[in-house]
Amino acid sequence: METLSLLWSFAPDIKIKLLYLALIGQMIITILAYSRMAKARIAAVKAERVDRDMYKATTDEPEDVRVFTRAVANQFELPVLFYVIVLAMLVSSVTSWITVILAWAFIVLRYVHFQEMTTTNTVLKRRKTFIRGTQTIMLMMAELVVATLIFVQA
């Protein structure tokens, strides 16, 4: 039990900083997605493939541009659970090194998913990466539940 307790108590300052950096990492991926979407849209308008007024409602976007729009939307789906879990753990003071490892694994998986989606877009590889990210979130939720039951006192 003492070894297990070390996962929660060892180097708390570094652990918390790494978790905040993971949150910032996900924010950077989101900003990157917006940036690439804007670049793709501007290129499509300059090439006269779409009329700029089309973006008033974002309809009939060419598929090669729409993938960036979808990539941005993706950053407001599964990552929302990531933000909630990490913030809940930080607020409740139940973070562990398991949290840190899972958080950074999630960030890496989200980046790989984003890159895959906006480059080669191999559906099978993208799907596997998404599933791994979902599994990571599920493990983080399980850790939140267990840590809350063990460490949070009313």
ChimeraX attribute file (.defattr): number of C-alpha atoms within 10 A of each C-alpha:
attribute: neighborCount
match mode: 1-to-1
recipient: residues
	/A:1	5
	/A:2	6
	/A:3	8
	/A:4	9
	/A:5	10
	/A:6	12
	/A:7	16
	/A:8	19
	/A:9	15
	/A:10	12
	/A:11	12
	/A:12	15
	/A:13	9
	/A:14	12
	/A:15	21
	/A:16	18
	/A:17	12
	/A:18	18
	/A:19	24
	/A:20	16
	/A:21	15
	/A:22	24
	/A:23	19
	/A:24	13
	/A:25	18
	/A:26	23
	/A:27	16
	/A:28	13
	/A:29	19
	/A:30	22
	/A:31	14
	/A:32	16
	/A:33	24
	/A:34	18
	/A:35	14
	/A:36	18
	/A:37	21
	/A:38	15
	/A:39	13
	/A:40	18
	/A:41	23
	/A:42	15
	/A:43	14
	/A:44	18
	/A:45	15
	/A:46	12
	/A:47	10
	/A:48	10
	/A:49	12
	/A:50	18
	/A:51	12
	/A:52	14
	/A:53	10
	/A:54	12
	/A:55	13
	/A:56	7
	/A:57	7
	/A:58	11
	/A:59	11
	/A:60	10
	/A:61	17
	/A:62	12
	/A:63	9
	/A:64	13
	/A:65	19
	/A:66	18
	/A:67	18
	/A:68	24
	/A:69	21
	/A:70	15
	/A:71	21
	/A:72	21
	/A:73	14
	/A:74	17
	/A:75	19
	/A:76	11
	/A:77	10
	/A:78	15
	/A:79	21
	/A:80	12
	/A:81	16
	/A:82	24
	/A:83	16
	/A:84	12
	/A:85	19
	/A:86	23
	/A:87	16
	/A:88	15
	/A:89	22
	/A:90	15
	/A:91	10
	/A:92	15
	/A:93	16
	/A:94	22
	/A:95	25
	/A:96	26
	/A:97	20
	/A:98	14
	/A:99	25
	/A:100	22
	/A:101	17
	/A:102	21
	/A:103	28
	/A:104	19
	/A:105	17
	/A:106	25
	/A:107	22
	/A:108	18
	/A:109	21
	/A:110	26
	/A:111	20
	/A:112	16
	/A:113	21
	/A:114	25
	/A:115	16
	/A:116	17
	/A:117	19
	/A:118	21
	/A:119	11
	/A:120	10
	/A:121	15
	/A:122	11
	/A:123	11
	/A:124	9
	/A:125	15
	/A:126	20
	/A:127	15
	/A:128	13
	/A:129	21
	/A:130	19
	/A:131	13
	/A:132	16
	/A:133	24
	/A:134	19
	/A:135	14
	/A:136	20
	/A:137	21
	/A:138	14
	/A:139	15
	/A:140	24
	/A:141	19
	/A:142	12
	/A:143	20
	/A:144	21
	/A:145	13
	/A:146	13
	/A:147	18
	/A:148	17
	/A:149	11
	/A:150	10
	/A:151	12
	/A:152	11
	/A:153	7
	/A:154	3
